[in-house]
């Protein structure tokens, strides 16, 4: 038996496995965090895009074809809801059914220049479409992972919201 073999510590046999467990846990947490935050950001951007589609759909409605402001706003809100939800058709059904769409109408006075060169004030509508994924933690795209010492991955707000104003 050589001197090197006699002095090789036998207690080092499991050290590589223990080191691998620590490194793998950290590596997995970082990798999972990247993917899960990417999914949340993708969903957030999808909600904002859906709200923009809903706001554009409202502006396509001809205001003059309605007799009252209420019927125009109801038709516009319905069209915004359909358009926003259609743009989220890539989501699974169990998630898409949780999405809510709300339209807020606000009358504002705009100053415009008439053909005679005078400024005139006309009433106009400002429409805000809000698309909400309520309580994301209850039904996330990827499961929320809780790591000791780190906490929940991903840490997200209670509701994911996308807004667009037209």
C-alpha positions in Angstrom: 0.0 0.0 0.0 1.4 3.4 -1.0 1.7 6.4 1.3 -0.9 8.3 -0.8 -3.5 5.5 -0.4 -2.9 5.3 3.3 -3.4 9.0 3.9 -6.5 9.5 1.6 -9.3 10.6 3.9 -12.3 8.2 3.7 -14.6 10.8 5.2 -14.5 12.8 2.0 -16.6 10.3 0.0 -20.0 12.0 0.4 -18.7 15.6 0.1 -19.3 15.9 -3.6 -22.9 14.8 -3.2 -23.5 17.3 -0.4 -21.9 20.1 -2.4 -24.0 19.1 -5.5 -27.2 19.3 -3.4 -26.3 22.9 -2.3 -25.3 24.1 -5.7 -28.2 22.4 -7.5 -30.7 24.0 -5.1 -29.3 27.5 -5.8 -29.1 26.8 -9.5 -32.6 25.4 -9.7 -34.0 28.4 -7.7 -32.4 30.9 -10.0 -33.5 29.0 -13.2 -37.0 28.6 -11.9 -37.2 32.3 -10.9 -36.1 33.3 -14.4 -38.8 31.1 -16.1 -41.6 32.0 -13.6 -41.0 35.7 -13.8 -40.8 35.5 -17.6 -44.3 33.9 -17.6 -45.7 36.6 -15.3 -44.2 39.3 -17.4 -45.6 37.6 -20.6 -49.0 37.5 -19.0 -48.8 41.1 -17.9 -47.9 42.2 -21.4 -50.7 40.1 -22.8 -53.2 41.8 -20.5 -52.0 45.2 -21.6 -52.2 44.2 -25.2 -55.7 42.9 -24.7 -56.7 46.2 -23.0 -55.3 48.1 -26.0 -57.3 45.9 -28.4 -60.4 46.5 -26.4 -59.9 50.3 -26.5 -59.3 50.2 -30.3 -62.5 48.2 -30.7 -64.5 50.8 -28.9 -63.1 53.6 -31.2 -64.3 51.6 -34.2 -68.0 51.9 -33.1 -69.9 54.6 -34.9 -71.2 57.0 -32.3 -73.8 58.4 -34.6 -75.6 55.1 -35.1 -76.9 55.1 -31.5 -79.7 57.2 -30.2 -78.4 57.6 -26.7 -75.0 57.8 -25.0 -75.9 54.9 -22.7 -76.6 52.5 -25.6 -73.4 53.6 -27.3 -71.3 53.0 -24.2 -73.0 49.6 -23.6 -72.3 48.5 -27.1 -68.7 49.8 -26.9 -68.1 48.1 -23.6 -69.5 44.8 -24.9 -67.3 45.0 -28.0 -64.2 45.9 -25.8 -64.9 42.8 -23.7 -65.2 40.5 -26.7 -62.1 42.0 -28.4 -60.0 41.9 -25.3 -60.9 38.3 -24.5 -60.4 37.2 -28.1 -56.8 38.6 -28.0 -56.2 36.4 -24.9 -57.3 33.2 -26.7 -53.8 31.8 -26.2 -54.5 31.3 -22.5 -55.9 28.0 -21.2 -59.7 28.0 -20.6 -59.4 27.7 -16.9 -57.3 30.8 -16.8 -59.2 32.7 -19.5 -62.4 32.4 -17.6 -60.9 34.3 -14.6 -60.0 37.3 -16.7 -62.3 40.4 -16.3 -62.6 43.4 -18.6 -64.0 46.7 -17.5 -64.5 49.9 -19.5 -64.5 53.4 -17.8 -66.0 56.3 -19.7 -65.0 59.9 -18.9 -66.3 63.0 -20.7 -63.6 65.6 -21.4 -63.8 68.9 -23.1 -61.3 69.3 -26.0 -60.3 72.6 -27.6 -60.0 72.4 -31.3 -59.5 74.9 -34.0 -62.4 75.5 -36.3 -62.2 76.2 -40.0 -62.4 79.9 -39.3 -59.4 79.9 -37.1 -61.3 80.1 -33.8 -60.8 77.7 -30.9 -64.0 75.9 -30.0 -64.6 73.5 -27.2 -66.3 70.2 -27.9 -67.1 67.3 -25.5 -65.3 64.0 -26.1 -65.0 60.7 -24.4 -61.9 59.2 -22.9 -62.2 55.5 -22.5 -60.0 53.4 -20.2 -60.1 49.6 -20.7 -58.8 47.5 -17.7 -58.1 43.8 -18.1 -57.6 42.1 -14.8 -56.3 38.6 -13.7 -57.6 38.6 -10.2 -55.6 36.8 -7.4 -52.8 35.4 -9.6 -51.5 33.3 -6.7 -54.6 31.1 -6.7 -54.2 30.0 -10.3 -50.7 30.8 -11.7 -49.4 29.8 -15.0 -46.5 28.0 -13.3 -46.7 26.8 -9.7 -45.4 29.2 -7.1 -42.3 27.6 -5.5 -41.4 28.4 -1.9 -37.7 28.0 -1.1 -36.3 28.2 2.4 -34.5 31.4 3.1 -35.8 32.9 -0.2 -39.6 32.7 0.0 -42.1 32.5 -2.8 -40.9 32.4 -6.4 -42.3 34.4 -8.2 -43.4 37.1 -5.8 -46.2 38.8 -7.7 -48.8 41.5 -6.9 -52.2 40.2 -5.9 -53.9 41.1 -9.2 -52.2 41.4 -12.6 -53.7 44.4 -14.4 -53.3 45.7 -18.0 -54.7 49.2 -18.9 -55.1 51.2 -22.1 -56.7 54.6 -22.6 -58.2 55.8 -25.8 
